[in-house]
Amino acid sequence: MIDILEWLSATAPAGALRRSATAYMFVNAGHILAIGILVGAILPLDLRLAGLFRKVPVEILAPFLSRAAGVGLAAAVLTGFCLFTVRAVEYAANPAFLAKLGLIALGLLNLLIVHFGRGWKTAVSTGIVRPGLRFSAALSATVWIAAVLAGRWIGFL
């Protein structure tokens, strides 16, 4: 595993990011923006599905916000991977980074369960949010906030 991590850190893109403070800054800013899009879209949706803001029609809100969150997630994964390659060996040994990865995995598992479950389709088509979906929404909000906190924690370890 260490060989793969060292190889990642030795790739040309990783080296370019290490050599250019400007390039690193833009990728880092892109990562922060992507996280903002992800969390900025998923939290209002999760809060609505969890039972708050009941006057806002979920069948109108959910398709747009879930797609926006998906764009943010894809961009965050791409930019995060680029940042990871700069110091792959160090990050792989960082407990906060490992916690962040675990939380992201939990968030993605929850997302798959929600999107392939019957409750999501019912909520999007009829606006009826079942208790299981409410729980998943609360879990989602908690997990994504925790992942952001774990990401901030990385720099302190």
Buried (B, 14 or more C-beta within 10 A) or exposed (E): EEEEBEEBBEEEBBEBBBEEEEBBEEBBEBBEBBBEBBBBBBBBBBBBBBEEEEEBEBEEBBEEBBEBBBEBBEBBBEBBEBBBBBBBEBBBEBEBBBBBBBBBEBBEEBBEBBEEBEBBEBBBEEBEBBEBBBBBBBBBBBBBBBBBEBBEBBEEE
